[in-house]
Amino acid sequence: MHNFYSLLGISWTPKLGDNDLLGWVTVLGYLITFVLSLFCAIKVNKTREKNSRWFWWLITFIILFLGINKQLDIQTLLLQTGKSATWILGFYEQRRIFQKGFMLGIGMTMLTIFILTGKTLGSDWKKCKLSLLGLLFLVSFVILRGATFNRVFFSGYLFPHYQWILELMGIILIAISAFNNLKKYQNN
């Protein structure tokens, strides 16, 4: 597979990306939140709350994916593949248009999913409001992070040292919500 990437001019290899204290603390936060969300999803599965059921499975999947991505840096593979594709297809000079369109598409998709999730939860949204807020923080982090890669919308990183606050706040809020819901379902 490495040879395939090399042919396309892609230097990405799966390896640990954020090998600093903050990176590992964030990964640990994702891991703890994943376990809490997973247990919460399993507990909710045993209830009659259909809307909360799929929500907690969705949260569990999102946290797992973001935790894995935190260290494997999959977005770098995506970026390098996109650059190579624009070069091979001959529109590298217009790549900013495609990058902006892609980021706007990602942002609109995430916002739509977020809004639909809130609406679909119905009356169960009150039990999930901290998780929804945490999800909003994580969506904001992903969009801001993606928009600053290769200066798609900004000439450099916008508050580069503060982006991690959005990510950690999202993780913490979802973990607290999962823990609180686990306690509620434990008493039932």
Secondary structure, 3 states (H helix, E strand, C coil): CHHHHHHCCCCCCCCCCCCCHHHHHHHHHHHHHHHHHHHHHHHHHCCCCHHHHHHHHHHHHHHHHHHHHHHHCHHHHHHHHHHHHHHHHCCHHHHHHHHHHHHHHHHHHHHHHHHHHHHHHHHHHHHHHHHHHHHHHHHHHHHHHHHHHHHCCCCCCCCCCCHHHHHHHHHHHHHHHHHHHHHHHHHC
